[in-house]
Amino acid sequence: MIGKATVEEYMTREVQTVSPTDSVADVARRIVESDGHNGFPVCEGRRVEGFVTARDLLLEDDDAPIFTVMTENIIVAHPEMKVTDAARVILRSGIQKLPVVDDASNLVGIISNTDVIRSQIERATPEKVGKLMRTLEQIHEIHVHEERQTVGLSNLIPTQGRVYADELEGRKYELERGLAEPLVVIDNQGTILLADGHHRVMAADRVGVEEMDAYVIVLDDPVELGMQRTAEKEGLESITDIEVVDYARHPLVETTHRLQQS
């Protein structure tokens, strides 16, 4: 399944577009006021007619219509295209975003180099989930199933008592660019245990994020879990009980630092 992820699974569905008759000044203003956009698909209704970037607008008359400056012969992706194929197109063409069109050339989304990177990062998460599910079933002789949900951070019970401050900066970077892996949590009859993603959660909390995407392992029957007993023993009831360690480096960072000094 790893190599079969499709563009449809990772594309952004809500796409900002401009009209062929919009002026250069109007589109330039939208680029300046947008959150990181450097160009837009040009659409007549839902049909893609071209693409316009900030570079296309340079030295053009403010009143010129976009259809006179846009790129018409554009590369597009199809929803059923493999993400790996989209990645090759993005790499070889040097562009950052591909409009995604259906068989009628109607715009249905857009996929960026960031989306492609995210698809590769998330490959590891199903493996973690599958391994944890098998472990729970074997140890406790129960049945479990997995769901993909958005979970509220305030509902999570941590199973790790500390995180490292230096690691949080990297996690914030991932969150801001949509590159963070989903959390892995266990739903033990309504008790939501955070199994993987403590640094991600704390970074999200610091920037005001209240919900995150998660793989939820649902236990079909209630079980007394070792990690739950450990959390209770250490007084971990919510993410506010997690200690942020700022007097020591994350073990991996410490190892890297020592290697650099040798």
Secondary structure, DSSP 8 states (H G I E B T S, - for coil): -GGG-BHHHHSBSS---B-TTSBHHHHHHHHHHSSS--EEEEEETTEEEEEEEHHHHTT--TT-BGGGTSB-S---B-TTSBHHHHHHHHHHH--SEEEEE-TTSBEEEEEEHHHHHHHHHTTHHHHHHHHHHHHHHHHH---EEEEEEEEEGGGEEES--EEEHHHHHHHHHHHHTT----EEEEEETTEEEEEE-HHHHHHHHHTT--EEEEEEEEESS----HHHHHHHHTT--SGGG-EEE-SS--HHHHHHHHHHH-
